[in-house]
């Protein structure tokens, strides 16, 4: 067993949450093998087509991931595991978070600006003065700004 794969005991803890085979039509392949392929792909971050053959066809792993994401199967598994960890006192809800987002910033985010884009207006004195104040309502900032400008 590889370190990113589910052991038999771990698989038995969630097998009741996975969909069962129907009576007609195509039957599900081995869920255990597909889950291991899914974990391998998530751990390595490789393209779907590069999933090793020992986990079955890459399209099966991809299709199951999409289906289980849509129908809430993966959410139910995560929730059941969270409850189990909470009962054992092994989860801190203030620190628990799963975030797999990765957002690439544009050149403009680094302050370089876009080519050919107009420069931003200079900061006015009243806005700089307001930025140094304690947070207040927007209304009070607008009133101050209007007083300092000649009509």
N, C-alpha and C positions, 0 to 999 in steps of 0.2 A: 504494500500500500504506500502510495506517495503522500507527501505531507499535505497537499492541498485536497486530497480525496477524502470522502466520507468513509469511516469505518462501518462495520456491520451494526454495531451498537448505536452509532449516531444516526444511521439510516433508519433503523427501526423506530427511533424516537419521532421521526417525521413522516414515515410511510403512510400513516392513516390520513394525512393531510393532502396527499397526492391523488389526482383523479384515477378512478378505476377504469378498466377496460369495459367497453360496451359489449353488446351481444352480437351486433352485425358490423360489417365494414372493417376497415383496417384497425388492427389492434395496436395499442401502445407497445413500444419496445421497452427494454429494461430501464425503469426510471433511475435506478442506482447508477448505471453507466452514464446516462444522459446528464444527471446531476454532477457527476465527476467531471464530465467534459465541460459543463457550464462553469464549474469552479476553476478548472484549468484555464479556460479562456479569460475569466474575470481576473484571475491572479496574474497572468502573463500580459494581458492587454493586447494580445495578438489579433489579427483579423480573423473573422469567423472561419474563413476557408482554410486557415492554418491549424485548426484543431486536429490533433493526432487521430488516426484511424481507429485506435483502440477504444475510443469513445463513441464510435459509430459515425454515420455521415454528419458532416458539419451542418447541413441544412436541417437535420432532425434536432440537433442541439439548439440551433437558432430559432426554429419554429416553436419548440417547446418553451424556450425563454420568452418569446413574444406572447405566446398564448397564456402562459402562467402569469406574466406581468399584467396582461389585460384583464384576466378573469379573477385576479386577486389571490391566486394560489401562493405566490411568493410572499405576499403581505401576511397571509395566514400563518405561513411557516415562521416568518420573522416574529410575529406576535406570540406564537406558541413558545418559541425559544426565549423570548424576553420574559414571559411569565415564569417559565421554568428557572431562569437565572435569578429572577426577582425573589421567588420562593426560597431559593438557596442562599439569598443574601449576597449574590455575586455581581449585582449591577447597581450602578449609581446613576439614577435617573437625571441628575443635574449635569452629568458629564456625557451621557449616552447620546451619540449622534452618528449617523452614517451619511457621509457626503462624498460622493464620487465625482463631483463636478470639477471641471477643468475649463476655465475660460481664458482664451488667449486675448491679450490686450492688443489694441491697435497701436500704430506708431503715435497717433495723436494722444493716447493715454499717457505716454511718457513725457509729454510736454513739447514734443517736436512739431506738432501741428501737421495738418494735411497740406500737400503741395497745392498752391494756388488758392487756398482758402483764406478769406479775409481774417485779419487779426482781430482779437476781441477788443472791445472798447476799454480805455483805461478806467481804473477804479476811481470813482468820485470821492471827494473829501467826506461827504456825509455818509457814504457807504462804509468807508474805512473807519470812521468814528463809530458807527453803529456796530461794526464787527468786533470792536474792542469792548463793548458794553456787555453786561450780563444778559442772558436770554430773556426776551420779553415778547409781547405779542407783535405780530406783523403790523397791526394798526398803529401802535405807538411809534414804530420805525417810520411809517409812512407820514404820520403827522409831523415828526421831527424834520423829515426830509422836505416836506412842503413848506414848513416855516422858514427854512434856510434859503429857499429859492425865491428870487424876486418874481412876482407875477407880472 
